[in-house]
Amino acid sequence: MDLAAARALALDLPGAHEEPHFDLTSFRVGTKIFATAPPGGDELRIFVDEGEARASAEEDPATFEVLMWGQKVSGVSVRLAAADTERVAELLEESWRRRATKRAIAELDARS
């Protein structure tokens, strides 16, 4: 998978948009960031809870690494070239759901 594919997954979520965040690109719902990508396009940082971040890193350490913000786990860093599209979609949706409005979540749920 590459950044273009990850971008398409992120932007398919209701209300999601992309905008700069310092030297990164960020994926947001409203004003809340649910993922970022540094320049280069080989990595995606997805802001899931600590349990999911640690489980992902244990499940596939060649693809996922726990992302720290100081002493706190803030999500998971994904090596896109090694990543499975379905797994990245799952993580993006989980992060998005943590930040989306009830209305946006209902819109996504209605798609199923």
ZADO-1210 file (C-alpha; in nm, 4 decimals, padded with zeros to 6 digits):
<atoms>
<atom x="00.0000" y="00.0000" z="00.0000" code="MET" pos="1"/>
<atom x="00.1115" y="00.3581" z="-00.0498" code="ASP" pos="2"/>
<atom x="00.0147" y="00.7011" z="00.0798" code="LEU" pos="3"/>
<atom x="-00.2261" y="00.7617" z="-00.2091" code="ALA" pos="4"/>
<atom x="-00.4225" y="00.4496" z="-00.1122" code="ALA" pos="5"/>
<atom x="-00.4179" y="00.5445" z="00.2574" code="ALA" pos="6"/>
<atom x="-00.5305" y="00.8981" z="00.1671" code="ARG" pos="7"/>
<atom x="-00.8255" y="00.7577" z="-00.0294" code="ALA" pos="8"/>
<atom x="-00.9287" y="00.5427" z="00.2682" code="LEU" pos="9"/>
<atom x="-00.9052" y="00.8326" z="00.5115" code="ALA" pos="10"/>
<atom x="-01.0897" y="01.0786" z="00.2899" code="LEU" pos="11"/>
<atom x="-01.3713" y="00.8306" z="00.2248" code="ASP" pos="12"/>
<atom x="-01.4806" y="00.8664" z="00.5876" code="LEU" pos="13"/>
<atom x="-01.7688" y="01.1151" z="00.6355" code="PRO" pos="14"/>
<atom x="-01.6530" y="01.4699" z="00.6992" code="GLY" pos="15"/>
<atom x="-01.2855" y="01.3781" z="00.6590" code="ALA" pos="16"/>
<atom x="-01.0509" y="01.6250" z="00.4961" code="HIS" pos="17"/>
<atom x="-00.6791" y="01.6786" z="00.4576" code="GLU" pos="18"/>
<atom x="-00.4806" y="01.9837" z="00.5597" code="GLU" pos="19"/>
<atom x="-00.1231" y="02.0726" z="00.6529" code="PRO" pos="20"/>
<atom x="-00.0082" y="02.0328" z="01.0126" code="HIS" pos="21"/>
<atom x="00.3400" y="02.1787" z="01.0581" code="PHE" pos="22"/>
<atom x="00.5620" y="01.9677" z="00.8279" code="ASP" pos="23"/>
<atom x="00.3045" y="01.6852" z="00.8101" code="LEU" pos="24"/>
<atom x="-00.0167" y="01.6299" z="00.6238" code="THR" pos="25"/>
<atom x="-00.3084" y="01.5618" z="00.8552" code="SER" pos="26"/>
<atom x="-00.6388" y="01.3848" z="00.8121" code="PHE" pos="27"/>
<atom x="-00.9148" y="01.5413" z="01.0184" code="ARG" pos="28"/>
<atom x="-01.2788" y="01.5187" z="01.0984" code="VAL" pos="29"/>
<atom x="-01.3900" y="01.8680" z="01.1887" code="GLY" pos="30"/>
<atom x="-01.0860" y="02.0167" z="01.3591" code="THR" pos="31"/>
<atom x="-00.9722" y="01.6886" z="01.5154" code="LYS" pos="32"/>
<atom x="-00.6773" y="01.5000" z="01.3697" code="ILE" pos="33"/>
<atom x="-00.7160" y="01.1236" z="01.3351" code="PHE" pos="34"/>
<atom x="-00.4006" y="01.0506" z="01.1296" code="ALA" pos="35"/>
<atom x="-00.0893" y="01.2229" z="00.9974" code="THR" pos="36"/>
<atom x="00.1745" y="01.1480" z="00.7364" code="ALA" pos="37"/>
<atom x="00.5274" y="01.2890" z="00.7334" code="PRO" pos="38"/>
<atom x="00.6958" y="01.3979" z="00.4095" code="PRO" pos="39"/>
<atom x="00.8174" y="01.1079" z="00.2014" code="GLY" pos="40"/>
<atom x="00.4916" y="00.9144" z="00.1965" code="GLY" pos="41"/>
<atom x="00.6237" y="00.5879" z="00.3385" code="ASP" pos="42"/>
<atom x="00.4621" y="00.6167" z="00.6829" code="GLU" pos="43"/>
<atom x="00.1189" y="00.6885" z="00.8274" code="LEU" pos="44"/>
<atom x="00.0555" y="00.7712" z="01.1927" code="ARG" pos="45"/>
<atom x="-00.2876" y="00.6680" z="01.3141" code="ILE" pos="46"/>
<atom x="-00.4160" y="00.7853" z="01.6521" code="PHE" pos="47"/>
<atom x="-00.5744" y="00.4762" z="01.8064" code="VAL" pos="48"/>
<atom x="-00.5921" y="00.3913" z="02.1754" code="ASP" pos="49"/>
<atom x="-00.3009" y="00.2338" z="02.3585" code="GLU" pos="50"/>
<atom x="-00.4450" y="-00.1175" z="02.3561" code="GLY" pos="51"/>
<atom x="-00.4927" y="-00.1167" z="01.9801" code="GLU" pos="52"/>
<atom x="-00.1504" y="00.0377" z="01.9192" code="ALA" pos="53"/>
<atom x="00.0254" y="-00.2248" z="02.1298" code="ARG" pos="54"/>
<atom x="-00.1779" y="-00.5109" z="01.9815" code="ALA" pos="55"/>
<atom x="-00.0957" y="-00.3952" z="01.6268" code="SER" pos="56"/>
<atom x="00.2769" y="-00.3711" z="01.7045" code="ALA" pos="57"/>
<atom x="00.2787" y="-00.7164" z="01.8649" code="GLU" pos="58"/>
<atom x="00.0766" y="-00.8673" z="01.5795" code="GLU" pos="59"/>
<atom x="00.3070" y="-00.7364" z="01.3054" code="ASP" pos="60"/>
<atom x="00.6224" y="-00.5560" z="01.4255" code="PRO" pos="61"/>
<atom x="00.7555" y="-00.5286" z="01.0688" code="ALA" pos="62"/>
<atom x="00.4573" y="-00.3073" z="00.9811" code="THR" pos="63"/>
<atom x="00.3439" y="-00.1381" z="01.3025" code="PHE" pos="64"/>
<atom x="00.5270" y="00.0493" z="01.5761" code="GLU" pos="65"/>
<atom x="00.3819" y="00.2060" z="01.8899" code="VAL" pos="66"/>
<atom x="00.3784" y="00.5833" z="01.8493" code="LEU" pos="67"/>
<atom x="00.4733" y="00.7813" z="02.1576" code="MET" pos="68"/>
<atom x="00.3999" y="01.1440" z="02.2480" code="TRP" pos="69"/>
<atom x="00.6447" y="01.1988" z="02.5324" code="GLY" pos="70"/>
<atom x="00.5645" y="00.9260" z="02.7855" code="GLN" pos="71"/>
<atom x="00.2160" y="00.8592" z="02.6452" code="LYS" pos="72"/>
<atom x="00.1147" y="00.6166" z="02.3708" code="VAL" pos="73"/>
<atom x="-00.0638" y="00.8250" z="02.1092" code="SER" pos="74"/>
<atom x="-00.1221" y="00.5674" z="01.8372" code="GLY" pos="75"/>
<atom x="00.0540" y="00.3495" z="01.5868" code="VAL" pos="76"/>
<atom x="00.3028" y="00.4256" z="01.3110" code="SER" pos="77"/>
<atom x="00.2426" y="00.2214" z="00.9948" code="VAL" pos="78"/>
<atom x="00.5106" y="00.1311" z="00.7385" code="ARG" pos="79"/>
<atom x="00.2851" y="00.1612" z="00.4359" code="LEU" pos="80"/>
<atom x="00.4858" y="-00.0595" z="00.1990" code="ALA" pos="81"/>
<atom x="00.4356" y="-00.3540" z="00.4352" code="ALA" pos="82"/>
<atom x="00.0759" y="-00.2752" z="00.5343" code="ALA" pos="83"/>
<atom x="-00.2423" y="-00.4618" z="00.4518" code="ASP" pos="84"/>
<atom x="-00.5067" y="-00.2273" z="00.3097" code="THR" pos="85"/>
<atom x="-00.7922" y="-00.3761" z="00.5128" code="GLU" pos="86"/>
<atom x="-00.5984" y="-00.3435" z="00.8385" code="ARG" pos="87"/>
<atom x="-00.5091" y="00.0203" z="00.7673" code="VAL" pos="88"/>
<atom x="-00.8741" y="00.0923" z="00.6804" code="ALA" pos="89"/>
<atom x="-00.9803" y="-00.0642" z="01.0109" code="GLU" pos="90"/>
<atom x="-00.7322" y="00.1451" z="01.2106" code="LEU" pos="91"/>
<atom x="-00.8248" y="00.4663" z="01.0281" code="LEU" pos="92"/>
<atom x="-01.1935" y="00.4064" z="01.0942" code="GLU" pos="93"/>
<atom x="-01.1284" y="00.3334" z="01.4611" code="GLU" pos="94"/>
<atom x="-00.9294" y="00.6557" z="01.4992" code="SER" pos="95"/>
<atom x="-01.1883" y="00.8548" z="01.3033" code="TRP" pos="96"/>
<atom x="-01.4722" y="00.7184" z="01.5220" code="ARG" pos="97"/>
<atom x="-01.2931" y="00.8433" z="01.8346" code="ARG" pos="98"/>
<atom x="-01.3086" y="01.1995" z="01.6984" code="ARG" pos="99"/>
<atom x="-01.6163" y="01.2143" z="01.4755" code="ALA" pos="100"/>
<atom x="-01.9562" y="01.3545" z="01.5702" code="THR" pos="101"/>
<atom x="-02.2477" y="01.1223" z="01.6361" code="LYS" pos="102"/>
<atom x="-02.4031" y="01.2443" z="01.3110" code="ARG" pos="103"/>
<atom x="-02.0915" y="01.1526" z="01.1080" code="ALA" pos="104"/>
<atom x="-02.0729" y="00.8118" z="01.2763" code="ILE" pos="105"/>
<atom x="-02.4404" y="00.7505" z="01.1961" code="ALA" pos="106"/>
<atom x="-02.3688" y="00.8442" z="00.8329" code="GLU" pos="107"/>
<atom x="-02.0880" y="00.5886" z="00.8127" code="LEU" pos="108"/>
<atom x="-02.2964" y="00.3219" z="00.9857" code="ASP" pos="109"/>
<atom x="-02.5811" y="00.3842" z="00.7382" code="ALA" pos="110"/>
<atom x="-02.3467" y="00.2927" z="00.4501" code="ARG" pos="111"/>
<atom x="-02.3287" y="-00.0676" z="00.5745" code="SER" pos="112"/>
</atoms>
